[in-house]
Amino acid sequence: MADIGAGGLMVGLFFLFLALRVPVAFALGLSALAAMWQLGFGLDLVGDLLSAGIAKFSLLAIPFFILAGNLMGKLGIADRMIRFFRVLVGGLPGGMGLVGTVVCLFWGAVSGSGPASVAAIGPMIVKSMEEDGYSRAFAAGLVSTGAAMSIVIPPSIGLVIYGVLAETSIADLFIAAIIPGLVCGALMLCALPFGRVRNATATKALSPNPYPGLSYGAALWRSFMDSFWGLMTPVVILGGIYSGIFTPTEAAIVASVYALAVGGLAYRTLSIRGLYECLADSAAGSSVVMLVVAYAGLFGWVVTVDDLIGQYSGALLGLSQNQWVILAVIMLVVLIAGMFMDAVTIMFICLPIFLPVMRELQWDPIWFGVLIMVNLAIGLITPPVGINLYVAANITRLPLEKVARGALPFLLTSLIGLAVIAAFPGLTRVMLP
């Protein structure tokens, strides 16, 4: 066993633990502890490494963005947003499919978590799409894919973590990801014609106007006023970051306070019980992410000490003289990893190896970060561990296999989006100064 080295032992044990269905955080921690023992380091070092892994100011954005997203979902803001977009674009070709896509993309600018987005807006969108003649599986696939874009469209928890690991401006990453996120969303619309199935449960199309008796203009104005404060959320968050009023980390706190103000003062939907549920859900979600971050830091320390970074980075650079071949290999590795691991784990394991390659080949770190996020978003809808699919299957009461089949057209459009962003790096620089 000593012949494979401590790093090789750690990687092997990690995948063994995953195969045994050990939770990812503990698989990272246990495999790292075994490697540290082989390297001769005592357990007294573990506490310092764990605390150092999470004691970063930028990571404070994660729990607050999760809290902001939960508050927005619980306080009725999603209902009002769906009504507004239903009036605005529901009458166009595609109907509620178009509405669902737009709402998912907009919600990505409210919540940085894909699974949380599926849970918050999925039931309403799936129900409305089914009434409008779409199959339930297709609607679940659309919600799963649109919500996956939450990791791309700012504010994104994934971009926060990438910015920390790559030592790149998180504010620039947020702004750079807007156009690529919209490109992926626009490509989703190409799949809508394949989901319309008129059947006995959808005898007539859902009316795009939820206000009977009002004209289009009057209904649009009423729905806009009802949802105004919710629609202002991304304006407040991104406007504050882009103008320099606050940092992305401070923006997460501002978003949470803003959500509380909207729910308590504007919509009056905030209750003590609702606030407690939001805080409890956010604490649970944040603890899972931060536990992975802490143990991934331990894992990454062993990778550095045993020089796995140098070995694997050198192997990547030695694959070919063609940069596109190396990029294709990196994207393929992330795609395959996304089938089995969550986005946070993939970043902490793979980025320490990929970032030196990026720097050696002089790739734009902003573009590379956005490209990685799109790739990780695809992982949220690819079995067997596509977590968005599991959440969508739970809310629709459909087997996972049916939801996965419903997501196939959107998986194809997402892969096309990945290729477009890879081929045109300038898309990430459109909105940067």
Summary of the structure (lengths in Angstrom):
residues: 433
radius of gyration: 22.0
end to end distance: 52.8
largest distance: 77.6
contacts: 1609
relative contact order: 0.15
helix: 77%
strand: 0%
